[in-house]
């Protein structure tokens, strides 16, 4: 099958690299609004060819690896794809995308969120194997056509991804707590330190803990502004819950309630029991 990837940054570029050796893939073409990204993707061998949007719409499978607002706008321009075409978006929020799909192509569309990525962005950040052994969430799959659902499952299986299924609104609330709020916290941690410490002190004293906590602050502001806007209500709830937890720890420290401080930290330790 001929595959088009719209958006040639980390997610799209990594997807292209990971699909290049699959037996069912005939050709991978790319499309991006950013001229530099087009040139880089071609020079790095991420795609076989850069094409225009009309050529994208003629492909068998189209991946939308672009910010959520871009996905919504692009879907409106894809009403004339062929009936067997499969359109798969990789957006980090799902509810507004799912409710914005034009009815003419609802069967063509599969809403997916691969739970993977790094803090880096652009074609040069692409990594072969980025998707391997990661979870992909497929939302409202019963609204997709049977052919399209099967194609999506086949592709994600070939990438060795673990599939899970849920409603789009459920996904967005869970993602707010597990992904979006941590990004907000990381940006705030970075800003808090930058406003208090000079660069010399940061370089001299910032060890593994600070680097780990602030790593997400390297993520693309353009992309994450989009995500925060689309998932505003859930994100605000998650931030409020986090603020309440931090306030409880702060109060315990203020009151020299070290037993409570210890309990708060011990409770936090339990999170990693889930991963082991």
N, C-alpha and C positions, 0 to 999 in steps of 0.2 A: 504494500500500500504506500501511497505518497502521503507524507506527513508534513504539515506546515506548523511552524512555531512562531507565534506572534509575541515578540518580546525576547530579546537575546541577551538578557542579563544572567545572573547566577542561576535562577531556576530554569529558564528556557535553555540556556547554554548547556547546563548540566544534563538536562533531559535529552538534548540533541546528542551529546557525547555518549550517553548511556543507551540510546536507541540505535546508534549507527551500525552495531554488529548484529542486530536482530534479523533473523531470516525473513520475517514477514515485512520488513521495511525495504521498499524499493528506492526511495529518495527522500531526503529531508531538506526542505527549503525554509528560509527564514524571512521575517519581515520585522522592521522596527522603525519607529519615527526618528530615532537618533541615528544620524548619518555615521557618526563615529562608531557606534555599536555595530552597524552593518559591516563596516570595513574590518573591525576587529574580529567579528564572528567569522567572517570569510577567511581572513588571514590565519586565524587559529584553527581552521578546519572544523568549526562547530557544525556548520551546515554545508550542503553541497552547492547551494545557490541562493542568492538574495533575489526575491521576486516582489512584484507589486501586489496590491491588495486583491485585485481581480484574480490573479493566479493563486493566491492563498485560498480563495473561496472555491476553487476547482479541485482542491485536494480531498483525499478520502478522510483524513483526520486532521483537525485543526486544534492545536493547543493554544490557549490564551494565557501566557505567562507574563501578565502585565498587572498594574495596580487595579484595584476593584472598580474605581470610576471608569477606567479605561475599558475594562471588561464590559460594563454596562453599555457604554457608548458604542463599542465595537459590535456587540451583538445586534444592535439596531441596524447595522449596515450589512448584516449577514442573512437577511430574510430570503435571499434568492439562492442559497446553497442547494445542492442536489439532495434528494430525499434520503439517500443512504449515507450522507456525510455525518461524521461524528465530531461535535465541538466539545472540547473539554477545557474548562477553566481551572486554574490553579490558585484562585484568589484566597486570601486569608480570612475573609468573612464571606458568608454564604447567603444569608436571608435576603438582602437587597438585590443580590445577583439573581437568585432564583425567582423572585417576584418581578424582576425586570425583563426576563427573557421574552422576546416577542412570541406570541402564540403560534405563529407560523412555523417556528423552528424549535418549539419546546421538546418535541420528540428527538430532535437532533442533538440536544444539549445534555451534558453530564456535568454536574457540579462536584468538583473534587478539591480536596485540600491535602496535599502531601505535607506531613508534619516533619519537615526537614528544612535545612538551610544553614547559612552561616551569617556572620555579621558583615561580610564583604559583598560587593555588588559590581555589576558590569560583566561583560563577556569574559574578561581575564580571570574572573573569580570562579568560572565554571569548573566543576569537578566531576569526573567520571565516577559513578558509583555513589553519588550523593543520595540517591533514592533507595539504595539497597538496604534491606532490613528495617526500613522506616515504615511508619503507619501512614496510610492514605485514607482519609475520611471521604466517603461517597454520600452525598446528601440528596434526599428526595428522589432516590433512584427509580422509584415506581412511576415517576412522571416522565422518565426518559423512555425512548423507544427500546424495544427488546434488542434489536441489532446494536444500537449505540451502547447500551449497558454492557452487552457482551464484549464489544470491542474495547471499551474502557477497562473492563476486568482483565481481558487478555493482555493488554499493554502493561497494566500495573503488576500483573503476575509475572510478566517477563522481566520486569525491573526488580523482582524479588521483594515487592512491598507487601505489607500486611494490611489487608482491607478491613475497614470497619464501616458500619452504616448507621446513620442517624438523620433526624430532621435538621433542616438548616438552622432553625431558631435554637435548637439544643446545642448544635455545634458552636454557634456564636457565643453563647453564654459560657460554655466550657473553655473556649479559646480565649475569652477575655481574662479568665483567671490563670490559665496555664501559660499563655503566650503574650497577650497584649498588655496586661498589667505589669508583668516582669519587665517588658521593654520600657514602659513608662517610668518604672522605678529606676531602671538602669540609667536612663537619660537624666533623671533627677539626681541620682548619686553623682554622676559625672559633673553636673552643673554645680552641685553643692561644694564639691572639692575644688573645682576650678575657681569658684568665687572666694574661697577662703585661703587657698594655698598657691604659692608661686610655682612656676614650672620646675624650678630646681628641687624644691621639697617633694613635689609629686614624683619626679624621676628617682630621687634618692630613697624615698620611703615606700612607694607603692609596690607591694609584693603581690603574691599570687591571689590573695583574697580580694584586694581592690581590683586587680585586673580582671578577675572572674566576674565580679559584680558589675563592673562597668563595660564589659566586653560588648554587650548588646547595644551600647550607646554609639557604636560604630555603624549601626544599621542606617540605611538610607532614610533621611528625613522625608523625602518626597513620598516614598512608599508607606511609611508608618503614619504620616499625617492622614493619608487616605484611609488606612485601616482604622485609626482612632475615630475618624469622622463617621465611617460606616458602622462602627460598633460602639458608638458613643454611650448609649444607655447601659449596656452590659459592662463596658470599661469603667464607667463611673461607679457602678455597683462594686466592682472588683477593687478599685482604688479605695473606696470607702471602707470595705472590709479590711484591707491591708492597713489603712490608717488606724482603725480600731485596734488591730493587733499590735501595731507599733506603739500606740498610746498606752496600752496595758503594760507593755514592757518598760516604757519610759516611766510610768507611775511607780512600778515596782522598784526601779533603780532609784528614783527620787526618794522613796520611802525606806531605802536600805532593806527592802524585802528580798533578800538574796535567795531565800527558799523558793519564792515565786519566780524569780529570775531563772533559777536553775530549772524549775518545772517548765517554763516557757521554752527554754532551749532544748530540754529533753523531749518535749512534745514535737518540736521542729525536727529533731533527729529522726522521728518515726517516718517522715516522708520517704527517706531513702531505703527504708525497709521494703517499700513497694517495688523499688527498682532492682532488688537483689533476690 
